[in-house]
């Protein structure tokens, strides 16, 4: 029997999820204990439909190196939720396919829902006595996985947010002879890690964005208007950054005040419109120039602001995952252990995936000001090391030269 490695990607893309894929594949192909590396096309859902590719030729033709600096999910993604009931027939079907393809090692690169998949597969493997080693490799721009200092994808997304907000603030300051408000809506359902990164855009104390609101603190539209009025007395062109998931503290999102909100396949509310709601509120209450900007998908997988630290850690975590599996680990997620902020020192470890999935790590309350409208210095010390360094992305005809599946 061969000992093959199976790897897939799941959930939303990031700027460095392919860096983690690169780490897993390159380490797998280099190790004599592994016979071949197989990629799942569109995650576990694609694997069930027998959509796989041989990854070895990508190293031979140079495509693997280009994958490292390509944003998004090279193998494609899915949002497929495995049944809670481990007696569901999908589990023996999956493990039969693992046997047919002689899989000894399974790696899933993703966020919270992906770790749920790793948990279920590893628990089922234990019930049937399977020797397959199942490992989760973390990724999410939301940075909300527990038992890890941070996640690959967050550093680059944070760098993009901070850079873009700084540019928006410069744009807003051009006409500084009349008061105006620019509201920037940033991804973040229940955790405000990405919105908090907008504080890094400031060039000096009191610089824009002057106000920052996260989902961790109950949001009051009336208090918001009063705070905007106060800050406009000192800053004529005010920039405000908000998470898409700001809420009243009782489960009602601000965006729900303006429109009906649908749900995705995992039952998560599909949030959009918080910025537009506040734009209309400022216009109604204050009668001044106001606009809202939704950063949308660009913030999660832009190659233009790749953090070298983030990319290096993503690839290293993929390599570490293979080593952990070869050492006998299973049912684990690779976690990041910070030893120091300055100098920045990081180590890798493993944590029980059952203690990680279906939990969310919020921005600590002590890192948010008491009135909930700003971010403290503790967060800056935490986030600044993660955005360091730039990456030279290969170019062709003046544009980024990305890898893609034909």
DRENVO-623610 format. One record per residue (C-alpha): x, y, z; residue number from 1; residue in three letters. Coordinates in Angstrom, 3 decimals, decimal comma, m for minus. Each point is the difference from the previous one (the first is absolute). Example, Ala and Ser with C-alpha at 12.3 -4.5 7.8 and 13.67 -1.06 7.14 Angstrom:
% DRENVO-623610
@x->12,300 y->m4,500 z->7,800 seq->1 type->ALA $
@x->1,370 y->3,440 z->m0,660 seq->2 type->SER $
//
This chain:
% DRENVO-623610
@x->0,000 y->0,000 z->0,000 seq->1 type->UNK $
@x->1,159 y->3,521 z->m0,824 seq->2 type->UNK $
@x->m0,029 y->2,761 z->2,579 seq->3 type->UNK $
@x->m1,556 y->2,966 z->m1,781 seq->4 type->UNK $
@x->m0,733 y->3,473 z->1,302 seq->5 type->UNK $
@x->m3,349 y->1,685 z->m0,713 seq->6 type->UNK $
@x->m0,357 y->3,771 z->0,361 seq->7 type->UNK $
@x->m2,900 y->2,402 z->m0,503 seq->8 type->UNK $
@x->m1,102 y->3,566 z->0,617 seq->9 type->UNK $
@x->m3,316 y->1,161 z->1,402 seq->10 type->UNK $
@x->m1,924 y->3,156 z->0,877 seq->11 type->UNK $
@x->0,815 y->3,534 z->m1,112 seq->12 type->UNK $
@x->3,272 y->0,688 z->m1,814 seq->13 type->UNK $
@x->2,876 y->2,071 z->1,363 seq->14 type->UNK $
@x->3,173 y->1,501 z->m1,395 seq->15 type->UNK $
@x->2,136 y->m2,823 z->1,446 seq->16 type->UNK $
@x->m2,164 y->m3,141 z->0,115 seq->17 type->UNK $
@x->1,979 y->m1,157 z->m3,022 seq->18 type->UNK $
@x->3,157 y->0,633 z->2,005 seq->19 type->UNK $
@x->m1,207 y->m2,650 z->2,446 seq->20 type->UNK $
@x->m0,829 y->m2,285 z->m2,927 seq->21 type->UNK $
@x->3,515 y->0,559 z->m1,335 seq->22 type->UNK $
@x->1,434 y->m0,965 z->3,388 seq->23 type->UNK $
@x->m2,011 y->m3,230 z->0,239 seq->24 type->UNK $
@x->0,641 y->m1,053 z->m3,599 seq->25 type->UNK $
@x->3,710 y->0,857 z->m0,132 seq->26 type->UNK $
@x->0,675 y->m1,762 z->3,315 seq->27 type->UNK $
@x->m2,099 y->m2,987 z->m1,022 seq->28 type->UNK $
@x->1,733 y->m0,421 z->m3,339 seq->29 type->UNK $
@x->3,427 y->0,311 z->1,616 seq->30 type->UNK $
@x->m0,623 y->m2,687 z->2,630 seq->31 type->UNK $
@x->0,883 y->m3,609 z->m0,885 seq->32 type->UNK $
@x->m2,695 y->m1,317 z->2,387 seq->33 type->UNK $
@x->m2,679 y->1,509 z->m2,266 seq->34 type->UNK $
@x->m0,542 y->m1,582 z->m3,396 seq->35 type->UNK $
@x->m2,165 y->2,667 z->m1,635 seq->36 type->UNK $
@x->m1,898 y->3,212 z->0,737 seq->37 type->UNK $
@x->m3,593 y->0,291 z->m1,213 seq->38 type->UNK $
@x->m2,045 y->3,204 z->m0,014 seq->39 type->UNK $
@x->m3,745 y->0,117 z->0,636 seq->40 type->UNK $
@x->m1,693 y->2,305 z->m2,507 seq->41 type->UNK $
@x->m2,668 y->2,006 z->1,852 seq->42 type->UNK $
@x->0,739 y->m1,545 z->3,355 seq->43 type->UNK $
@x->m1,776 y->m2,937 z->1,593 seq->44 type->UNK $
@x->m3,018 y->0,571 z->m2,239 seq->45 type->UNK $
@x->2,134 y->m0,346 z->m3,108 seq->46 type->UNK $
@x->1,732 y->m3,060 z->1,409 seq->47 type->UNK $
@x->m3,375 y->m1,709 z->0,449 seq->48 type->UNK $
@x->m0,561 y->0,612 z->m3,717 seq->49 type->UNK $
@x->3,463 y->m1,463 z->m0,813 seq->50 type->UNK $
@x->1,458 y->3,363 z->m1,029 seq->51 type->UNK $
@x->3,698 y->m0,274 z->0,808 seq->52 type->UNK $
@x->3,304 y->0,909 z->m1,633 seq->53 type->UNK $
@x->3,544 y->m1,324 z->0,234 seq->54 type->UNK $
@x->2,150 y->2,752 z->1,554 seq->55 type->UNK $
@x->3,434 y->m1,415 z->m0,936 seq->56 type->UNK $
@x->0,058 y->1,424 z->m3,565 seq->57 type->UNK $
@x->m0,445 y->3,516 z->1,434 seq->58 type->UNK $
@x->3,441 y->m0,206 z->1,551 seq->59 type->UNK $
@x->1,545 y->m1,298 z->m3,201 seq->60 type->UNK $
@x->m1,428 y->2,763 z->m2,214 seq->61 type->UNK $
@x->0,676 y->2,851 z->2,450 seq->62 type->UNK $
@x->m3,665 y->0,700 z->0,675 seq->63 type->UNK $
@x->0,378 y->m0,838 z->3,700 seq->64 type->UNK $
@x->2,291 y->2,986 z->0,563 seq->65 type->UNK $
@x->m2,523 y->2,293 z->m1,653 seq->66 type->UNK $
@x->m2,777 y->m1,444 z->2,190 seq->67 type->UNK $
@x->1,878 y->1,312 z->3,058 seq->68 type->UNK $
@x->m0,652 y->3,654 z->m0,941 seq->69 type->UNK $
@x->m3,419 y->m0,503 z->m1,589 seq->70 type->UNK $
@x->m2,959 y->1,202 z->2,105 seq->71 type->UNK $
@x->m3,264 y->m1,895 z->0,343 seq->72 type->UNK $
@x->m0,407 y->m3,777 z->0,111 seq->73 type->UNK $
@x->1,914 y->m1,725 z->m2,789 seq->74 type->UNK $
@x->m1,838 y->m3,291 z->0,551 seq->75 type->UNK $
@x->m3,364 y->1,699 z->0,299 seq->76 type->UNK $
@x->m2,127 y->0,109 z->3,103 seq->77 type->UNK $
@x->m3,351 y->m1,123 z->1,371 seq->78 type->UNK $
@x->m2,356 y->0,688 z->2,875 seq->79 type->UNK $
@x->m1,056 y->m3,589 z->0,538 seq->80 type->UNK $
@x->m1,034 y->m0,937 z->3,537 seq->81 type->UNK $
@x->0,420 y->m3,622 z->1,034 seq->82 type->UNK $
@x->m2,942 y->m1,473 z->1,967 seq->83 type->UNK $
@x->0,099 y->0,183 z->3,801 seq->84 type->UNK $
@x->m1,045 y->m3,648 z->0,152 seq->85 type->UNK $
@x->3,139 y->m2,102 z->m0,518 seq->86 type->UNK $
@x->m2,186 y->m2,954 z->m1,016 seq->87 type->UNK $
@x->m1,022 y->1,855 z->m3,167 seq->88 type->UNK $
@x->0,905 y->m2,022 z->m3,139 seq->89 type->UNK $
@x->2,210 y->2,807 z->m1,319 seq->90 type->UNK $
@x->2,755 y->m0,998 z->2,450 seq->91 type->UNK $
@x->0,529 y->m3,606 z->m1,162 seq->92 type->UNK $
@x->m0,246 y->1,326 z->m3,566 seq->93 type->UNK $
@x->2,822 y->2,457 z->0,663 seq->94 type->UNK $
@x->2,211 y->m2,533 z->1,719 seq->95 type->UNK $
@x->m0,583 y->m2,512 z->m2,779 seq->96 type->UNK $
@x->1,276 y->2,619 z->m2,424 seq->97 type->UNK $
@x->2,994 y->0,610 z->2,285 seq->98 type->UNK $
@x->0,767 y->m3,731 z->m0,169 seq->99 type->UNK $
@x->m0,362 y->m0,103 z->m3,787 seq->100 type->UNK $
@x->2,446 y->2,885 z->m0,395 seq->101 type->UNK $
@x->2,330 y->m1,462 z->2,652 seq->102 type->UNK $
@x->m0,185 y->3,115 z->2,184 seq->103 type->UNK $
@x->2,024 y->m0,052 z->3,202 seq->104 type->UNK $
@x->0,053 y->3,746 z->0,680 seq->105 type->UNK $
@x->m2,854 y->2,502 z->m0,288 seq->106 type->UNK $
@x->0,519 y->3,782 z->0,227 seq->107 type->UNK $
@x->m2,744 y->2,620 z->m0,083 seq->108 type->UNK $
@x->0,913 y->3,676 z->m0,260 seq->109 type->UNK $
@x->m2,728 y->2,278 z->1,287 seq->110 type->UNK $
@x->m1,762 y->1,818 z->2,802 seq->111 type->UNK $
@x->m2,549 y->m0,883 z->2,643 seq->112 type->UNK $
@x->m2,352 y->m2,060 z->m2,171 seq->113 type->UNK $
@x->2,966 y->m1,797 z->m1,559 seq->114 type->UNK $
@x->1,288 y->m0,933 z->3,453 seq->115 type->UNK $
@x->m3,480 y->m1,395 z->0,668 seq->116 type->UNK $
@x->0,581 y->m2,305 z->m2,987 seq->117 type->UNK $
@x->3,400 y->m1,047 z->1,383 seq->118 type->UNK $
@x->m1,609 y->m0,707 z->3,372 seq->119 type->UNK $
@x->m2,752 y->m2,182 z->m1,444 seq->120 type->UNK $
@x->2,327 y->m1,959 z->m2,291 seq->121 type->UNK $
@x->2,506 y->m0,662 z->2,766 seq->122 type->UNK $
@x->m2,736 y->m1,078 z->2,426 seq->123 type->UNK $
@x->m1,490 y->m2,343 z->m2,598 seq->124 type->UNK $
@x->3,459 y->m1,389 z->m0,755 seq->125 type->UNK $
@x->0,382 y->m0,859 z->3,691 seq->126 type->UNK $
@x->m3,341 y->m1,852 z->0,063 seq->127 type->UNK $
@x->0,961 y->m2,234 z->m2,935 seq->128 type->UNK $
@x->3,652 y->m0,463 z->0,935 seq->129 type->UNK $
@x->1,349 y->1,851 z->m3,034 seq->130 type->UNK $
@x->3,703 y->0,877 z->0,011 seq->131 type->UNK $
@x->m0,441 y->3,081 z->m2,204 seq->132 type->UNK $
@x->1,589 y->3,036 z->1,620 seq->133 type->UNK $
@x->m2,252 y->3,014 z->m0,320 seq->134 type->UNK $
@x->1,382 y->3,524 z->0,507 seq->135 type->UNK $
@x->m1,483 y->3,480 z->m0,284 seq->136 type->UNK $
@x->2,096 y->2,881 z->m1,326 seq->137 type->UNK $
@x->m1,484 y->3,343 z->1,134 seq->138 type->UNK $
@x->m1,038 y->2,881 z->m2,217 seq->139 type->UNK $
@x->m2,387 y->2,887 z->0,392 seq->140 type->UNK $
@x->0,186 y->3,739 z->m0,413 seq->141 type->UNK $
@x->m2,431 y->0,196 z->2,941 seq->142 type->UNK $
@x->2,769 y->m1,156 z->2,363 seq->143 type->UNK $
@x->m2,675 y->m1,527 z->2,244 seq->144 type->UNK $
@x->1,320 y->m3,546 z->0,510 seq->145 type->UNK $
@x->0,678 y->m0,807 z->3,649 seq->146 type->UNK $
@x->3,172 y->m1,570 z->1,438 seq->147 type->UNK $
@x->2,227 y->1,775 z->m2,514 seq->148 type->UNK $
@x->1,635 y->3,425 z->0,223 seq->149 type->UNK $
@x->m1,182 y->0,851 z->m3,516 seq->150 type->UNK $
@x->m0,834 y->m1,604 z->m3,325 seq->151 type->UNK $
@x->1,586 y->0,105 z->m3,465 seq->152 type->UNK $
@x->m1,871 y->2,450 z->m2,193 seq->153 type->UNK $
@x->m0,602 y->2,505 z->2,760 seq->154 type->UNK $
@x->3,324 y->1,848 z->m0,312 seq->155 type->UNK $
@x->m0,396 y->0,686 z->m3,715 seq->156 type->UNK $
@x->m3,664 y->0,978 z->0,355 seq->157 type->UNK $
@x->0,894 y->2,296 z->2,908 seq->158 type->UNK $
@x->2,731 y->1,586 z->m2,121 seq->159 type->UNK $
@x->m2,480 y->0,531 z->m2,841 seq->160 type->UNK $
@x->m2,569 y->1,574 z->2,339 seq->161 type->UNK $
@x->2,526 y->2,335 z->1,613 seq->162 type->UNK $
@x->1,496 y->1,016 z->m3,358 seq->163 type->UNK $
@x->m3,387 y->0,571 z->m1,637 seq->164 type->UNK $
@x->m1,414 y->1,947 z->2,946 seq->165 type->UNK $
@x->3,096 y->2,218 z->m0,037 seq->166 type->UNK $
@x->m0,613 y->0,701 z->m3,693 seq->167 type->UNK $
@x->m3,708 y->0,674 z->0,635 seq->168 type->UNK $
@x->0,938 y->2,438 z->2,774 seq->169 type->UNK $
@x->2,322 y->1,891 z->m2,368 seq->170 type->UNK $
@x->m2,753 y->0,155 z->m2,608 seq->171 type->UNK $
@x->m2,481 y->1,276 z->2,592 seq->172 type->UNK $
@x->2,355 y->2,758 z->1,150 seq->173 type->UNK $
@x->0,267 y->1,711 z->m3,396 seq->174 type->UNK $
@x->m3,033 y->2,205 z->0,579 seq->175 type->UNK $
@x->0,678 y->0,884 z->3,627 seq->176 type->UNK $
@x->m1,874 y->3,309 z->m0,034 seq->177 type->UNK $
@x->m3,373 y->m1,688 z->0,469 seq->178 type->UNK $
@x->m0,999 y->m2,745 z->2,494 seq->179 type->UNK $
@x->m0,446 y->m3,518 z->m1,345 seq->180 type->UNK $
@x->m0,229 y->m3,561 z->1,265 seq->181 type->UNK $
@x->1,297 y->m3,122 z->m1,741 seq->182 type->UNK $
@x->m1,172 y->m3,327 z->1,409 seq->183 type->UNK $
@x->2,073 y->m3,063 z->m0,891 seq->184 type->UNK $
@x->m1,714 y->m3,378 z->0,445 seq->185 type->UNK $
@x->2,412 y->m2,880 z->0,597 seq->186 type->UNK $
@x->m0,560 y->m3,757 z->0,230 seq->187 type->UNK $
@x->m0,631 y->m1,495 z->3,430 seq->188 type->UNK $
@x->m3,181 y->m1,748 z->1,123 seq->189 type->UNK $
@x->0,513 y->m0,568 z->3,733 seq->190 type->UNK $
@x->3,698 y->0,819 z->0,395 seq->191 type->UNK $
@x->1,505 y->3,377 z->m0,854 seq->192 type->UNK $
@x->3,630 y->m0,978 z->m0,566 seq->193 type->UNK $
@x->0,063 y->1,243 z->m3,574 seq->194 type->UNK $
@x->m1,746 y->3,299 z->0,735 seq->195 type->UNK $
@x->2,332 y->0,544 z->2,942 seq->196 type->UNK $
@x->2,901 y->m0,116 z->m2,467 seq->197 type->UNK $
@x->m1,210 y->3,334 z->m1,430 seq->198 type->UNK $
@x->1,624 y->1,653 z->3,036 seq->199 type->UNK $
@x->3,364 y->m0,781 z->m1,637 seq->200 type->UNK $
@x->m0,890 y->2,537 z->m2,718 seq->201 type->UNK $
@x->0,593 y->2,905 z->2,364 seq->202 type->UNK $
@x->3,138 y->2,046 z->m0,585 seq->203 type->UNK $
@x->m0,250 y->1,818 z->3,341 seq->204 type->UNK $
@x->m2,240 y->0,177 z->3,069 seq->205 type->UNK $
@x->m3,442 y->1,294 z->m0,907 seq->206 type->UNK $
@x->0,447 y->m0,812 z->m3,691 seq->207 type->UNK $
@x->m2,710 y->m1,734 z->m2,035 seq->208 type->UNK $
@x->m1,719 y->m2,338 z->0,464 seq->209 type->UNK $
@x->m1,108 y->1,929 z->3,066 seq->210 type->UNK $
@x->m2,799 y->m2,413 z->0,900 seq->211 type->UNK $
@x->0,101 y->m3,821 z->m0,156 seq->212 type->UNK $
@x->m2,910 y->m2,276 z->0,933 seq->213 type->UNK $
@x->0,189 y->m3,772 z->0,498 seq->214 type->UNK $
@x->m2,714 y->m2,659 z->0,522 seq->215 type->UNK $
@x->1,391 y->m0,783 z->3,457 seq->216 type->UNK $
@x->m1,615 y->3,173 z->1,427 seq->217 type->UNK $
@x->m3,720 y->0,824 z->m0,164 seq->218 type->UNK $
@x->m0,609 y->2,715 z->m2,594 seq->219 type->UNK $
@x->m2,434 y->2,879 z->0,552 seq->220 type->UNK $
@x->m0,939 y->2,080 z->m3,083 seq->221 type->UNK $
@x->m0,874 y->2,970 z->2,235 seq->222 type->UNK $
@x->3,329 y->m0,137 z->1,845 seq->223 type->UNK $
@x->1,745 y->m0,341 z->m3,369 seq->224 type->UNK $
@x->m1,557 y->3,217 z->m1,310 seq->225 type->UNK $
@x->1,000 y->1,887 z->3,148 seq->226 type->UNK $
@x->3,571 y->m1,314 z->m0,287 seq->227 type->UNK $
@x->0,170 y->1,053 z->m3,666 seq->228 type->UNK $
@x->m1,206 y->3,511 z->0,903 seq->229 type->UNK $
@x->2,649 y->0,222 z->2,723 seq->230 type->UNK $
@x->2,877 y->m1,167 z->m2,210 seq->231 type->UNK $
@x->m0,997 y->2,299 z->m2,893 seq->232 type->UNK $
@x->0,897 y->2,963 z->2,210 seq->233 type->UNK $
@x->3,633 y->m1,137 z->m0,171 seq->234 type->UNK $
@x->0,198 y->m1,883 z->m3,315 seq->235 type->UNK $
@x->m1,893 y->1,491 z->m2,937 seq->236 type->UNK $
@x->0,273 y->m3,107 z->m2,205 seq->237 type->UNK $
@x->m0,831 y->m2,862 z->2,283 seq->238 type->UNK $
@x->0,728 y->m3,635 z->m0,914 seq->239 type->UNK $
@x->m1,898 y->m2,662 z->1,943 seq->240 type->UNK $
@x->0,735 y->m3,731 z->m0,271 seq->241 type->UNK $
@x->m2,650 y->m2,553 z->0,933 seq->242 type->UNK $
@x->m0,314 y->m3,769 z->m0,068 seq->243 type->UNK $
@x->m2,810 y->m1,367 z->m2,160 seq->244 type->UNK $
@x->m1,254 y->m1,803 z->3,106 seq->245 type->UNK $
@x->m0,447 y->2,949 z->2,374 seq->246 type->UNK $
@x->m3,122 y->m0,663 z->2,056 seq->247 type->UNK $
@x->m2,095 y->1,206 z->2,892 seq->248 type->UNK $
@x->1,376 y->m2,582 z->2,407 seq->249 type->UNK $
@x->m3,242 y->m1,995 z->m0,056 seq->250 type->UNK $
@x->0,447 y->m1,825 z->m3,303 seq->251 type->UNK $
@x->m1,306 y->2,631 z->m2,419 seq->252 type->UNK $
@x->2,524 y->1,094 z->m2,616 seq->253 type->UNK $
@x->0,005 y->3,642 z->m1,065 seq->254 type->UNK $
@x->m0,433 y->m1,078 z->m3,613 seq->255 type->UNK $
@x->m3,288 y->m1,680 z->0,992 seq->256 type->UNK $
@x->m1,395 y->3,412 z->0,856 seq->257 type->UNK $
@x->0,118 y->0,828 z->m3,704 seq->258 type->UNK $
@x->m0,882 y->m3,255 z->m1,759 seq->259 type->UNK $
@x->m0,826 y->m3,681 z->0,297 seq->260 type->UNK $
@x->3,032 y->m2,225 z->0,459 seq->261 type->UNK $
@x->0,252 y->m3,466 z->m1,557 seq->262 type->UNK $
@x->2,133 y->m2,932 z->1,146 seq->263 type->UNK $
@x->2,689 y->m2,131 z->m1,645 seq->264 type->UNK $
@x->0,290 y->m3,809 z->m0,094 seq->265 type->UNK $
@x->1,398 y->m0,086 z->3,545 seq->266 type->UNK $
@x->m2,853 y->2,120 z->1,355 seq->267 type->UNK $
@x->2,184 y->3,103 z->0,392 seq->268 type->UNK $
@x->m1,749 y->3,324 z->m0,660 seq->269 type->UNK $
@x->1,224 y->1,600 z->m3,244 seq->270 type->UNK $
@x->1,007 y->3,440 z->1,207 seq->271 type->UNK $
@x->0,195 y->3,084 z->m2,175 seq->272 type->UNK $
@x->m1,236 y->3,536 z->0,201 seq->273 type->UNK $
@x->1,138 y->1,190 z->3,441 seq->274 type->UNK $
@x->2,068 y->2,755 z->m1,601 seq->275 type->UNK $
@x->m2,843 y->1,084 z->m2,265 seq->276 type->UNK $
@x->m2,407 y->0,102 z->2,956 seq->277 type->UNK $
@x->2,357 y->2,254 z->1,966 seq->278 type->UNK $
@x->0,609 y->2,145 z->m3,081 seq->279 type->UNK $
@x->m3,728 y->0,695 z->m0,251 seq->280 type->UNK $
@x->m0,206 y->0,580 z->3,760 seq->281 type->UNK $
@x->2,773 y->2,629 z->m0,051 seq->282 type->UNK $
@x->m1,611 y->1,656 z->m3,017 seq->283 type->UNK $
@x->m3,363 y->0,117 z->1,772 seq->284 type->UNK $
@x->1,261 y->1,135 z->3,419 seq->285 type->UNK $
@x->2,863 y->2,299 z->m0,927 seq->286 type->UNK $
@x->m0,708 y->1,061 z->m3,581 seq->287 type->UNK $
@x->3,654 y->m0,043 z->m1,059 seq->288 type->UNK $
@x->1,937 y->m1,653 z->m2,799 seq->289 type->UNK $
@x->0,316 y->m3,721 z->0,739 seq->290 type->UNK $
@x->0,857 y->m3,120 z->m1,918 seq->291 type->UNK $
@x->0,503 y->m3,654 z->0,838 seq->292 type->UNK $
@x->2,618 y->m2,346 z->m1,455 seq->293 type->UNK $
@x->m0,305 y->m3,787 z->0,232 seq->294 type->UNK $
@x->3,409 y->m1,632 z->m0,450 seq->295 type->UNK $
@x->m1,730 y->m3,254 z->m0,939 seq->296 type->UNK $
@x->1,951 y->m2,997 z->m1,375 seq->297 type->UNK $
@x->3,145 y->1,926 z->m0,936 seq->298 type->UNK $
@x->1,061 y->0,100 z->3,635 seq->299 type->UNK $
@x->0,206 y->m3,770 z->0,387 seq->300 type->UNK $
@x->2,240 y->m1,117 z->m2,851 seq->301 type->UNK $
@x->1,826 y->2,910 z->m1,572 seq->302 type->UNK $
@x->3,556 y->m0,776 z->m1,079 seq->303 type->UNK $
@x->0,860 y->3,704 z->m0,131 seq->304 type->UNK $
@x->0,496 y->0,150 z->3,784 seq->305 type->UNK $
@x->1,421 y->m3,436 z->0,733 seq->306 type->UNK $
@x->1,779 y->m0,039 z->3,342 seq->307 type->UNK $
@x->3,295 y->m1,881 z->m0,253 seq->308 type->UNK $
@x->m0,410 y->m1,081 z->3,621 seq->309 type->UNK $
@x->m3,465 y->m1,357 z->m0,735 seq->310 type->UNK $
@x->1,065 y->m1,891 z->m3,123 seq->311 type->UNK $
@x->3,084 y->m1,483 z->1,643 seq->312 type->UNK $
@x->m2,051 y->m1,173 z->2,983 seq->313 type->UNK $
@x->m2,693 y->m1,482 z->m2,241 seq->314 type->UNK $
@x->2,534 y->m2,097 z->m1,905 seq->315 type->UNK $
@x->1,815 y->m0,991 z->3,186 seq->316 type->UNK $
@x->m3,248 y->m1,106 z->1,658 seq->317 type->UNK $
@x->m0,717 y->m2,250 z->m2,998 seq->318 type->UNK $
@x->3,428 y->m1,581 z->0,260 seq->319 type->UNK $
@x->m0,378 y->m0,407 z->3,761 seq->320 type->UNK $
@x->m3,355 y->m1,709 z->m0,520 seq->321 type->UNK $
@x->1,617 y->m2,717 z->m2,118 seq->322 type->UNK $
@x->2,724 y->m0,523 z->2,598 seq->323 type->UNK $
@x->m2,623 y->m0,236 z->2,758 seq->324 type->UNK $
@x->m1,963 y->m2,642 z->m1,918 seq->325 type->UNK $
@x->3,137 y->m2,015 z->m0,688 seq->326 type->UNK $
@x->0,740 y->0,149 z->3,737 seq->327 type->UNK $
@x->m3,365 y->m1,671 z->0,667 seq->328 type->UNK $
@x->m2,205 y->3,010 z->0,752 seq->329 type->UNK $
@x->m3,668 y->m0,119 z->m1,046 seq->330 type->UNK $
@x->m3,168 y->1,878 z->0,901 seq->331 type->UNK $
@x->2,096 y->3,132 z->0,466 seq->332 type->UNK $
@x->0,241 y->3,511 z->m1,410 seq->333 type->UNK $
@x->3,320 y->1,747 z->m0,434 seq->334 type->UNK $
@x->0,123 y->2,931 z->2,395 seq->335 type->UNK $
@x->2,191 y->3,085 z->0,245 seq->336 type->UNK $
@x->1,756 y->0,728 z->3,297 seq->337 type->UNK $
@x->1,429 y->3,509 z->0,407 seq->338 type->UNK $
@x->3,049 y->0,220 z->2,223 seq->339 type->UNK $
@x->0,697 y->3,711 z->m0,364 seq->340 type->UNK $
@x->m1,379 y->3,176 z->m1,628 seq->341 type->UNK $
@x->3,324 y->1,820 z->m0,298 seq->342 type->UNK $
@x->1,963 y->m1,694 z->m1,332 seq->343 type->UNK $
@x->m2,801 y->m1,972 z->m1,574 seq->344 type->UNK $
@x->0,504 y->m3,725 z->0,672 seq->345 type->UNK $
@x->m2,464 y->m2,721 z->m0,990 seq->346 type->UNK $
@x->m0,120 y->m3,764 z->0,439 seq->347 type->UNK $
@x->m2,366 y->m2,642 z->m1,394 seq->348 type->UNK $
@x->m1,833 y->m2,655 z->1,960 seq->349 type->UNK $
@x->m3,133 y->m2,133 z->m0,147 seq->350 type->UNK $
@x->m3,304 y->0,291 z->1,842 seq->351 type->UNK $
@x->m2,990 y->m2,335 z->0,288 seq->352 type->UNK $
@x->m2,314 y->0,993 z->m2,847 seq->353 type->UNK $
@x->m3,027 y->m0,958 z->2,111 seq->354 type->UNK $
@x->0,908 y->2,863 z->2,335 seq->355 type->UNK $
@x->0,164 y->2,438 z->m2,931 seq->356 type->UNK $
@x->m2,873 y->m0,625 z->m2,391 seq->357 type->UNK $
@x->m3,280 y->1,850 z->0,482 seq->358 type->UNK $
@x->1,571 y->2,536 z->2,359 seq->359 type->UNK $
@x->0,942 y->3,620 z->m0,699 seq->360 type->UNK $
@x->2,795 y->2,161 z->1,384 seq->361 type->UNK $
@x->m1,041 y->3,608 z->0,526 seq->362 type->UNK $
@x->2,200 y->3,072 z->0,256 seq->363 type->UNK $
@x->0,733 y->0,326 z->3,753 seq->364 type->UNK $
@x->m2,205 y->2,622 z->1,647 seq->365 type->UNK $
@x->3,026 y->1,617 z->1,633 seq->366 type->UNK $
@x->1,358 y->0,767 z->m3,484 seq->367 type->UNK $
@x->m3,091 y->2,114 z->m0,767 seq->368 type->UNK $
@x->m0,643 y->3,409 z->1,585 seq->369 type->UNK $
@x->m2,726 y->0,160 z->2,633 seq->370 type->UNK $
@x->m2,445 y->1,885 z->m2,231 seq->371 type->UNK $
@x->0,528 y->m2,584 z->m2,767 seq->372 type->UNK $
@x->1,080 y->2,523 z->m2,623 seq->373 type->UNK $
@x->3,752 y->m0,615 z->m0,245 seq->374 type->UNK $
@x->2,837 y->m2,545 z->0,279 seq->375 type->UNK $
@x->2,774 y->0,014 z->2,597 seq->376 type->UNK $
@x->3,770 y->m0,341 z->m0,242 seq->377 type->UNK $
@x->m0,077 y->m3,677 z->1,040 seq->378 type->UNK $
@x->m1,551 y->m0,910 z->m3,328 seq->379 type->UNK $
@x->2,590 y->2,009 z->m1,927 seq->380 type->UNK $
@x->2,825 y->m1,906 z->1,718 seq->381 type->UNK $
@x->m1,754 y->m3,246 z->m0,897 seq->382 type->UNK $
@x->m0,803 y->0,773 z->m3,650 seq->383 type->UNK $
@x->2,968 y->2,017 z->m1,232 seq->384 type->UNK $
@x->2,439 y->m2,947 z->m0,257 seq->385 type->UNK $
@x->m2,468 y->m1,915 z->m2,185 seq->386 type->UNK $
@x->m0,011 y->2,551 z->m2,842 seq->387 type->UNK $
@x->3,747 y->0,307 z->m0,398 seq->388 type->UNK $
@x->1,860 y->m0,547 z->m3,267 seq->389 type->UNK $
@x->m1,091 y->0,096 z->m3,612 seq->390 type->UNK $
@x->m0,124 y->m2,761 z->m2,589 seq->391 type->UNK $
@x->1,162 y->0,239 z->m3,591 seq->392 type->UNK $
@x->m2,792 y->m1,578 z->m2,019 seq->393 type->UNK $
@x->1,083 y->m1,265 z->m3,453 seq->394 type->UNK $
@x->m1,161 y->2,327 z->m2,763 seq->395 type->UNK $
@x->m0,826 y->m0,510 z->m3,668 seq->396 type->UNK $
@x->m0,996 y->2,765 z->m2,430 seq->397 type->UNK $
@x->m0,215 y->2,442 z->2,899 seq->398 type->UNK $
@x->m2,452 y->m2,100 z->2,027 seq->399 type->UNK $
@x->0,311 y->m2,635 z->2,751 seq->400 type->UNK $
@x->0,791 y->m3,422 z->m1,415 seq->401 type->UNK $
@x->m2,213 y->m2,412 z->1,913 seq->402 type->UNK $
@x->m0,297 y->m3,766 z->m0,088 seq->403 type->UNK $
@x->m3,330 y->m1,470 z->m1,054 seq->404 type->UNK $
@x->m1,506 y->m3,394 z->m0,701 seq->405 type->UNK $
@x->m0,629 y->m0,554 z->m3,700 seq->406 type->UNK $
//
